[in-house]
Amino acid sequence: MRRSATLLLALLALGQTAITQAGNDYLTTLLQQAEVAELATSPDWLKLLHYENRRWLPGQRSTTRDPRFFLDADGWRDPDAELRATLKALFAATDARHGEQHPQCAFIARFHWLQQQLDIDTGRLPKVECSRYREWIEAINPGTVTLVFADGYMNNPASMYGHTLLRVDPPGEDGGSRLLSYVINHAADTDETSGLMFALRGLTGGYPGRFSVMPYYEKVKEYNHLENRDLWEYELSLNQDEVDQMMRHVWELRGVGSPYYFLHHNCSYRLLKLLEVARPGIELTGRFSWWATPTDTIRVALEPAAIHRETYYRPASRTELEHRLAQLRQAEQDSVLQLTDGLSNDVLSAHPEERRPLLLETAYDLLHYRMEAGDDQQREQMRDLLVARSELGTRAASAGPQRPETRPDQGHGTHRLGAGIRRSDDVNHLTLHWRPAYHDLLDPPAGYNDGAQISFGDTRMRYDLDRDRLELDQLRLVDVESLVSRDRFFSARSWHIGGGVAQHLRPRGGYGLQAGIDGGGGFAWRLQADSDWLFYAGLQGLVRGANHLDDTVRAGTGPRLDLLRTGSDWRARLRAEGSILTDHQFQWRLALEQDISLSRSLGLRLGASRESDFGHHVNRLDLTLHWYLDP
């Protein structure tokens, strides 16, 4: 009996040895095939590892060094080592480093790609059940992919110029249940509540960025209702195999962190990497070397032939409410305001019966908007309005707002170059302008948020024709402004903030570079309800410093008035501002700027100004031709 048992164990050991040897032989064959095919240098393999060319040094590196994303310690800088380690890991029994998932499951997109490239016989690999992945993918049930763009939200530095998502819909979804679909989101992983600290660390890669998957209705509630941001949905024509490979890669990236940069390696840029993995051969991220704004990434994502299928527009709650209010007559608007103060049958009876449901719905929506904005004192009035509305039966709802003629991706290019001439009293200059991103209030408004200015790195050089000298005229690192009109329905505040270095008048005459920041707030009003003219009044403060100033640093505060016209072809801005400063000086400036759109990519800007400081007065005329460039 013992001899039989010993013989059986020996046979099992020999069999296991034979199986192991066969596996080793097959692994050796696969490694040789991969080397001959040069798979480690394949663009598709490098994209799976998120490799990019180094900015200042030769070679390539992965944009993440998270050890959970690599099987080899040098995988983040050696794609060949990572490929060899991946092939070896496919034959392993277990790998506890990845949450007890076998590498065939933890790196399922790589496994699928290698299987296609090397025609791997899966019957010669350990049989592995990827149950966790299967349950996850069955719950999502991916069939089609839609790129979603949320308009900018000026009250959050992370979302000032918009945010993008990828929505994954089930096969055959007809639009009726999109809110129940899932979205793929990439964002900085932080609980930071300070907008200034988030902006500083976000600009320098101080936070890890991570992918997450969540129901679409959560993001619609956040963007459409709480932050009142319009949503644009670009349905893509990825086929089922491409969608499946993209989702495999999302599974690989769960929990993996990579440095988040507000201006470059941000949400939009990372989503482009998923599309590159989904559809081999397309090059998207290579177009962005220093910055990547969401609107630019959408333009690039839609460029490949036949990748864009349809576009859908989902207006924000405030957009719908403003449209509904605009459709009401003056007396009906008055009644809506009265109903928000309390339900009154006398107010309702003053209007035809068929108009009463619309008035009640509008009054309720206005109270709901105020509640979402932080006013939680009117729940009883909201309940009364709902009860009254239910008693009137069903009526046809008013038509919703029309989709804007220009989509966000169809607006002017965010990269702006300029050349111009200047006459400053008796001095003549040639000027050169460069702005990496994004939009100012005199740029063509189509496709951009009304009243929002977001400018980074606005640089202007000037060449003095009389003294034959080139010098820096301005470097505006950041310039953000939000002018939101107030009316009797909405009590919005307007604000601005910016900083950098610029030429300013000196105590003893002439100009000199001064570093500084400025900002302030106030209120804006439309001259008429549907007018292109916007009037702003507010207070502002400033701090400037330079060695040529008597006290090195000076600060001040004072009023600012603006009259702004926002038109499609012609825009204008008249500004008057003044400040009382700590060195007992009073400075003021009066300026008029106009911008004429010559085409989508060309604009002509004319400016005239007079300013006074330290008792010196200067008049200036500027004429500049701007070119707007796509990435």
C-alpha positions in Angstrom: 0.0 0.0 0.0 2.8 2.3 0.9 4.6 1.5 -2.3 1.5 2.3 -4.3 1.1 5.6 -2.5 4.7 6.5 -3.0 4.5 5.6 -6.7 1.4 7.7 -7.1 3.0 10.7 -5.5 6.1 10.3 -7.6 3.9 10.1 -10.8 2.1 13.3 -9.7 5.4 15.0 -9.0 6.7 14.0 -12.4 3.5 15.2 -14.0 3.6 18.5 -12.3 7.3 18.9 -13.3 6.3 18.1 -16.9 3.5 20.6 -16.8 5.8 23.2 -15.3 8.4 22.5 -17.9 5.9 22.7 -20.6 4.7 26.1 -19.2 8.3 27.3 -19.1 8.9 26.2 -22.6 5.8 28.0 -23.8 6.7 31.1 -21.9 10.1 31.1 -23.5 8.5 30.8 -26.9 6.2 33.8 -26.1 9.0 35.9 -24.9 11.0 35.2 -28.1 8.0 36.0 -30.3 7.5 39.3 -28.4 11.1 40.2 -28.8 11.1 39.4 -32.6 7.9 41.5 -33.0 9.3 44.3 -30.9 6.1 44.5 -29.0 7.8 46.5 -26.2 8.2 49.5 -28.5 4.7 49.2 -30.0 2.7 52.4 -29.7 -0.3 50.4 -28.4 1.8 48.8 -25.6 3.3 52.2 -24.6 -0.2 53.6 -24.4 -1.4 50.8 -22.2 1.5 51.8 -19.8 0.8 55.5 -20.3 4.3 56.2 -21.6 5.2 59.6 -22.9 8.3 61.3 -24.3 10.3 63.1 -21.5 10.0 66.9 -21.7 13.6 67.8 -21.2 15.6 64.6 -21.5 15.7 61.8 -24.1 13.6 58.7 -23.7 10.2 57.9 -22.4 8.5 57.5 -19.0 5.1 56.5 -17.7 3.0 59.3 -16.4 2.3 57.2 -13.3 4.7 55.5 -10.9 2.1 53.9 -8.8 3.5 50.4 -8.0 0.1 48.9 -8.3 0.2 49.6 -12.0 3.4 47.7 -12.7 4.6 44.1 -12.3 8.3 45.0 -12.6 10.0 47.5 -10.3 11.3 49.4 -13.3 8.1 49.1 -15.4 7.5 52.8 -15.2 10.7 53.5 -17.1 11.4 50.2 -18.9 8.5 49.0 -21.1 10.4 45.9 -22.2 10.9 44.8 -18.6 7.2 45.3 -17.9 6.2 43.3 -21.0 8.4 40.4 -19.9 7.1 40.6 -16.3 3.5 40.6 -17.6 4.0 37.5 -19.8 5.7 35.7 -16.9 2.9 36.7 -14.5 0.3 35.2 -16.8 1.6 31.7 -15.8 1.5 32.4 -12.1 -0.9 30.7 -9.8 -1.7 33.8 -7.6 -0.5 37.4 -7.0 -1.5 38.8 -3.7 0.0 42.2 -4.5 -3.1 43.0 -6.5 -5.9 42.4 -4.1 -5.7 38.6 -4.6 -6.4 39.0 -8.2 -4.5 37.0 -10.7 -2.5 39.1 -13.1 -4.7 37.8 -15.9 -7.5 39.7 -14.2 -5.7 42.6 -12.6 -4.1 43.5 -16.0 -6.9 42.2 -18.2 -6.5 44.8 -21.0 -2.8 44.0 -21.3 -3.6 40.3 -21.3 -6.2 40.8 -24.0 -3.7 42.8 -26.2 -0.9 40.3 -25.8 -3.3 37.5 -26.5 -4.1 39.2 -29.8 -0.6 40.0 -30.8 1.0 36.7 -29.9 -2.0 34.4 -30.6 -1.6 33.0 -27.1 -3.2 29.6 -26.5 -5.1 30.2 -23.3 -5.4 26.5 -22.8 -1.7 26.4 -21.9 -2.1 29.0 -19.2 -3.4 28.5 -15.7 -7.2 28.6 -15.8 -8.4 31.7 -13.9 -11.9 33.0 -13.2 -12.0 36.8 -13.2 -15.2 36.8 -11.2 -14.8 40.3 -9.7 -14.2 41.8 -13.2 -17.1 39.9 -14.7 -19.5 41.1 -12.0 -18.3 44.7 -12.4 -18.6 44.7 -16.2 -22.0 43.0 -16.2 -23.3 45.6 -13.8 -22.2 48.4 -16.2 -23.2 46.5 -19.4 -21.2 48.8 -21.7 -22.4 49.2 -25.3 -21.8 52.7 -26.5 -19.6 55.6 -25.2 -20.5 59.3 -25.0 -18.1 62.1 -24.3 -19.8 64.6 -21.9 -18.7 68.2 -21.4 -19.9 70.2 -18.5 -19.7 74.0 -19.0 -17.3 76.0 -16.7 -18.3 76.6 -13.1 -16.7 79.9 -12.0 -17.0 79.3 -8.3 -14.7 76.3 -8.3 -11.1 76.7 -9.5 -11.0 73.0 -10.6 -13.9 73.5 -13.0 -13.6 77.1 -14.3 -13.1 76.0 -17.9 -15.3 72.9 -17.8 -15.0 69.2 -17.1 -15.3 66.1 -19.2 -16.6 62.6 -18.6 -17.1 59.4 -20.5 -20.6 58.0 -20.2 -21.1 54.3 -20.9 -24.6 53.3 -22.1 -26.0 49.8 -22.4 -26.4 48.3 -25.9 -29.5 49.5 -27.7 -30.1 52.3 -25.2 -32.6 54.7 -26.8 -32.1 57.8 -24.6 -34.8 57.2 -22.2 -32.6 55.8 -19.4 -29.3 57.6 -19.9 -29.5 58.9 -16.3 -29.1 55.3 -15.2 -25.9 54.7 -17.2 -22.5 54.9 -15.7 -19.8 57.6 -16.2 -16.0 57.3 -16.1 -14.6 60.3 -14.2 -11.0 61.4 -13.5 -10.4 64.0 -10.8 -7.9 65.1 -8.2 -8.1 63.0 -5.1 -8.4 65.5 -2.3 -10.7 66.9 0.4 -9.2 70.4 0.1 -11.8 73.1 0.7 -9.6 76.1 0.1 -9.9 77.2 -3.5 -6.6 79.0 -3.4 -4.7 76.0 -2.0 -6.4 73.7 -4.5 -5.3 76.0 -7.4 -1.7 76.2 -6.2 -1.3 72.5 -5.6 -3.3 71.6 -8.7 -1.0 73.7 -10.9 2.1 71.9 -9.5 0.9 68.3 -9.5 0.4 68.3 -5.7 -2.6 65.9 -5.8 -3.0 62.4 -7.2 -5.5 62.0 -10.0 -7.7 58.9 -10.0 -10.4 57.3 -12.2 -13.7 56.4 -10.7 -17.0 55.0 -12.1 -20.4 56.2 -10.8 -24.0 56.6 -11.9 -24.6 59.4 -14.4 -27.5 60.8 -12.5 -25.1 61.7 -9.6 -23.1 63.9 -12.0 -26.2 65.4 -13.6 -27.5 66.4 -10.1 -24.1 67.9 -9.3 -23.5 69.8 -12.5 -27.0 70.4 -14.0 -28.8 71.2 -10.7 -26.4 72.2 -8.0 -23.8 74.1 -10.1 -26.2 75.0 -12.9 -23.8 73.9 -15.7 -25.1 73.0 -19.2 -24.1 69.6 -20.4 -23.1 68.7 -23.9 -23.1 65.0 -24.8 -21.0 63.8 -27.8 -21.9 60.3 -28.8 -18.9 58.4 -30.2 -18.9 55.6 -32.8 -16.7 53.1 -30.9 -17.6 49.5 -31.8 -18.2 46.9 -29.2 -14.6 45.5 -29.3 -13.2 49.0 -28.7 -15.6 49.7 -25.9 -14.7 46.4 -24.2 -11.0 47.1 -24.4 -11.5 50.6 -23.0 -13.4 49.2 -20.0 -10.7 46.5 -19.4 -8.2 49.4 -19.2 -10.5 51.3 -16.8 -10.5 48.2 -14.6 -6.7 48.1 -14.6 -6.6 51.8 -13.5 -8.9 51.5 -10.5 -7.2 53.0 -7.5 -4.1 53.9 -9.5 -2.8 57.4 -8.8 -1.0 59.7 -11.2 0.0 63.4 -10.7 -2.9 65.7 -11.4 -2.0 69.0 -13.1 -4.8 71.6 -13.5 -3.5 72.8 -16.9 -2.2 69.6 -18.5 -2.6 66.1 -17.0 -6.1 66.8 -16.0 -9.5 65.1 -16.3 -9.8 65.8 -20.1 -6.3 64.7 -20.9 -6.6 61.4 -19.1 -9.9 60.6 -20.8 -8.1 60.9 -24.1 -5.7 58.2 -23.1 -8.7 55.8 -22.6 -9.9 56.6 -26.1 -6.4 55.9 -27.5 -6.4 52.5 -25.9 -9.9 51.8 -27.2 -9.1 52.6 -30.8 -5.6 51.7 -31.7 -3.8 54.0 -34.1 -5.4 57.3 -33.2 -3.1 59.9 -31.7 -4.8 62.3 -29.3 -2.6 63.2 -26.3 0.5 63.9 -28.4 -1.2 67.2 -29.5 -0.9 68.6 -26.0 2.6 69.5 -24.7 2.0 72.1 -22.0 -1.7 72.6 -21.4 -4.9 70.8 -22.3 -8.2 72.6 -21.8 -11.5 70.6 -21.9 -12.8 72.3 -25.1 -9.5 71.7 -26.9 -9.5 68.0 -25.9 -13.0 67.7 -27.3 -11.9 69.2 -30.6 -9.1 66.7 -30.8 -11.2 63.7 -29.7 -13.8 64.4 -32.5 -11.2 64.9 -35.3 -10.6 61.2 -36.2 -12.8 60.2 -39.1 -16.3 58.9 -38.2 -15.7 58.9 -34.4 -18.5 61.4 -33.7 -22.0 60.2 -34.2 -24.5 62.6 -32.5 -24.6 65.6 -30.2 -27.2 66.2 -27.4 -27.7 69.2 -25.2 -28.9 69.0 -21.6 -29.6 72.6 -20.3 -28.9 73.4 -16.6 -31.8 74.1 -14.2 -31.1 77.8 -14.3 -30.9 77.8 -18.1 -34.4 76.3 -18.2 -35.7 78.6 -15.6 -34.4 81.7 -17.3 -35.9 80.6 -20.6 -39.3 79.9 -19.0 -39.3 83.3 -17.3 -38.4 85.0 -20.6 -41.5 83.5 -22.2 -43.8 85.0 -19.6 -45.5 88.4 -19.9 -44.6 91.2 -17.5 -47.8 90.7 -15.4 -47.1 86.9 -15.3 -43.6 87.5 -14.1 -44.9 89.8 -11.3 -47.3 87.0 -10.3 -44.5 84.4 -10.1 -42.6 86.6 -7.7 -45.8 87.1 -5.6 -46.3 83.3 -5.5 -42.8 82.7 -4.2 -43.8 84.8 -1.2 -46.9 82.8 -0.6 -49.7 81.0 -2.4 -52.5 83.4 -3.3 -55.8 82.5 -5.1 -56.2 86.2 -5.9 -52.9 86.2 -7.8 -53.8 83.1 -9.8 -57.3 84.2 -10.6 -56.0 87.2 -12.4 -54.7 85.0 -15.2 -56.4 82.6 -17.7 -56.9 79.1 -16.4 -54.7 77.6 -19.0 -51.7 79.8 -17.8 -52.0 79.0 -14.1 -50.1 75.6 -14.2 -47.2 77.3 -15.9 -47.1 80.1 -13.2 -47.2 77.6 -10.4 -44.5 75.4 -11.9 -42.2 78.4 -12.6 -42.7 79.8 -9.0 -41.9 76.3 -7.6 -38.8 76.0 -9.8 -37.6 79.4 -8.7 -37.9 78.5 -5.1 -36.2 75.2 -5.7 -33.3 77.0 -7.4 -32.9 79.3 -4.4 -33.0 76.3 -2.1 -30.2 74.6 -4.1 -28.2 77.9 -3.8 -28.5 77.7 0.0 -31.8 79.3 0.9 -33.6 76.5 2.8 -36.3 78.7 4.4 -39.1 78.2 1.9 -40.0 74.5 2.0 -43.5 75.2 3.1 -44.2 77.6 0.2 -42.8 74.9 -2.2 -45.2 72.3 -0.7 -48.2 74.6 -1.1 -47.3 75.3 -4.7 -47.0 71.6 -5.5 -50.4 70.9 -3.9 -52.0 73.7 -5.9 -50.4 72.6 -9.1 -51.6 69.0 -8.6 -55.2 70.2 -8.3 -55.1 71.8 -11.8 -54.6 68.6 -13.6 -52.1 68.0 -16.5 -51.3 70.7 -19.0 -48.8 70.8 -21.8 -45.4 72.0 -20.6 -43.8 75.0 -22.2 -41.1 74.4 -24.7 -37.6 74.1 -23.3 -34.6 76.3 -24.3 -33.2 75.8 -27.8 -29.8 74.3 -28.2 -27.2 77.1 -28.7 -26.1 77.5 -32.3 -22.4 77.0 -31.5 -21.2 74.0 -29.5 -18.3 74.5 -27.0 -15.9 72.7 -29.4 -16.9 75.1 -32.3 -15.8 78.3 -30.6 -12.6 80.2 -31.2 -9.3 78.4 -30.6 -8.0 78.9 -27.1 -4.4 79.6 -28.1 -4.1 83.2 -29.1 -1.3 85.1 -30.9 -1.2 88.8 -31.7 0.8 91.5 -33.3 0.1 95.2 -33.1 1.2 98.8 -33.0 1.0 101.3 -30.1 1.3 105.0 -29.7 1.9 106.1 -26.1 2.1 109.9 -26.0 5.1 110.5 -28.3 6.6 106.9 -28.1 5.9 104.3 -30.8 6.0 100.5 -30.2 5.4 97.3 -32.0 3.8 94.7 -29.8 3.7 90.9 -29.8 1.1 89.0 -27.9 0.9 85.3 -26.7 -1.8 83.7 -24.6 -1.8 79.9 -24.1 -5.4 79.8 -22.8 -8.3 80.5 -22.8 -10.9 83.3 -23.3 -11.4 87.0 -22.4 -14.6 89.1 -22.4 -13.7 90.7 -25.7 -13.0 87.4 -27.6 -15.8 86.0 -29.8 -18.4 84.7 -27.3 -19.9 81.8 -29.3 -19.3 78.5 -27.6 -18.1 80.1 -24.3 -19.9 81.0 -21.1 -21.5 84.4 -21.1 -19.7 86.9 -18.9 -16.8 84.6 -18.0 -13.2 85.4 -18.5 -10.4 82.8 -17.8 -6.9 83.8 -19.0 -3.6 82.1 -18.2 -0.1 83.3 -19.1 -1.2 86.3 -21.2 2.1 87.7 -22.3 2.9 90.9 -24.2 6.2 92.1 -25.5 6.9 95.6 -26.8 9.6 96.9 -29.1 10.5 100.6 -28.7 11.0 101.9 -32.3 12.7 105.1 -31.1 15.2 103.4 -28.7 15.5 100.1 -30.6 14.8 98.1 -27.5 12.6 95.0 -26.8 11.2 94.5 -23.3 8.4 92.7 -21.4 5.3 94.8 -21.3 3.0 92.3 -19.4 2.9 88.8 -18.1 -0.5 88.2 -16.6 -0.2 84.7 -15.0 -3.9 84.5 -14.2 -6.9 86.7 -14.9 -10.3 85.4 -14.0 -13.5 87.4 -14.1 -17.2 86.5 -13.7 -19.8 89.0 -14.6 -23.3 87.6 -13.9 -26.2 89.9 -14.4 -28.6 90.5 -11.5 -32.4 91.0 -11.8 -35.4 90.6 -9.6 -35.3 86.8 -9.9 -31.5 86.2 -9.5 -29.2 87.9 -7.0 -25.8 87.0 -8.5 -22.5 88.5 -7.5 -19.7 89.4 -9.9 -16.0 89.2 -9.1 -12.5 89.2 -10.6 -9.0 88.3 -9.5 -5.6 88.3 -11.3 -1.9 88.8 -10.9 1.4 88.9 -12.6 4.0 91.6 -13.7 3.4 94.6 -15.9 4.8 98.0 -16.9 3.3 100.8 -14.7 4.1 104.4 -14.2 7.0 105.2 -11.8 7.3 108.0 -9.2 9.9 109.9 -11.3 8.3 109.4 -14.7 8.4 106.6 -17.3 7.5 103.0 -16.9 8.9 100.1 -14.9 7.9 96.5 -14.2 5.9 95.9 -11.1 4.7 92.6 -9.7 1.2 92.6 -8.2 -2.2 91.1 -7.6 -5.6 92.7 -7.9 -9.2 91.6 -7.3 -12.6 92.7 -6.3 -16.3 92.2 -6.5 -19.6 93.9 -7.2 -22.8 93.6 -9.1 -23.7 93.6 -12.8 -27.0 94.4 -14.6 -28.3 94.1 -18.1 -29.5 97.5 -19.4 -32.6 95.6 -20.7 -33.7 92.0 -20.3 -32.5 90.9 -23.7 -29.8 93.6 -24.2 -26.2 92.9 -25.2 -25.1 95.7 -22.9 -24.0 94.8 -19.3 -23.2 97.4 -16.6 -20.9 96.5 -13.7 -20.1 98.5 -10.5 -17.9 97.3 -7.7 -14.9 97.8 -5.5 -11.4 96.5 -6.1 -8.1 96.3 -4.3 -4.5 95.9 -5.5 -1.0 95.3 -4.2 2.1 96.1 -6.2 5.8 95.8 -5.5 9.0 97.0 -7.2 12.4 98.3 -6.2 11.8 101.6 -8.0 8.8 102.4 -5.7 9.5 104.7 -2.8 8.1 102.2 -0.3 8.9 99.1 -2.4 5.3 97.9 -1.9 2.1 99.9 -2.3 -1.5 98.8 -1.8 -4.8 100.5 -2.5 -8.5 100.2 -3.1 -11.2 102.1 -5.0 -14.2 101.8 -7.3 -14.5 100.2 -10.7 -17.2 100.8 -13.3 -17.6 98.8 -16.6 -19.9 99.0 -19.5 -19.6 95.9 -21.6 -21.2 94.9 -24.9 -21.1 91.2 -25.7 -22.0 90.7 -29.4 -21.1 88.1 -31.9 -19.4 90.4 -34.4 -18.5 93.5 -32.4 -17.7 93.8 -28.7 -16.8 96.8 -26.6 -15.8 97.7 -23.1 -15.6 101.0 -21.4 -13.9 101.0 -18.0 -13.3 103.6 -15.3 -11.3 102.7 -12.2 -9.4 104.5 -9.4 -7.6 103.7 -6.2 -6.4 105.5 -3.1 -3.0 104.0 -2.2 -0.9 103.7 0.9 1.7 106.1 -0.4 -1.1 108.8 -0.4 -1.3 108.8 -4.2 -4.5 108.6 -6.2 -4.3 106.7 -9.5 -7.0 106.4 -12.1 -7.5 105.0 -15.5 -10.2 105.4 -18.2 -10.1 102.9 -21.1 -12.2 101.9 -24.1 -11.5 98.7 -26.0 -13.3 97.3 -29.1 -13.0 94.0 -30.8 -14.2 93.1 -34.3 -14.4 89.5 -35.4 -13.0 89.1 -38.9 -13.4 85.3 -39.0 -13.5 82.4 -36.5 -9.7 82.6 -36.2 -9.1 86.4 -36.7 -10.0 89.4 -34.6 -9.1 93.1 -34.7 -8.8 94.9 -31.4 -8.6 98.7 -30.9 -7.9 100.3 -27.5 -7.6 103.9 -26.3 -6.8 104.8 -22.7 -5.7 107.6 -20.4 -4.2 107.0 -17.0 -2.7 109.0 -14.2 -0.3 108.1 -11.3 2.3 110.0 -9.3 1.0 113.2 -11.0 2.0 111.8 -14.5 -0.6 111.5 -17.3 -0.3 109.2 -20.3 -2.5 108.7 -23.4 -2.3 105.4 -25.3 -3.6 103.9 -28.5 -3.3 100.2 -29.4 -4.2 98.3 -32.5 -3.8 94.5 -32.4 -4.6 91.7 -34.8 -5.3 88.4 -33.0 -5.0 84.9 -34.3 -7.0 82.1 -32.5 -5.3 78.7 -32.9 -6.6 75.2 -32.3 -4.2 72.7 -30.6 
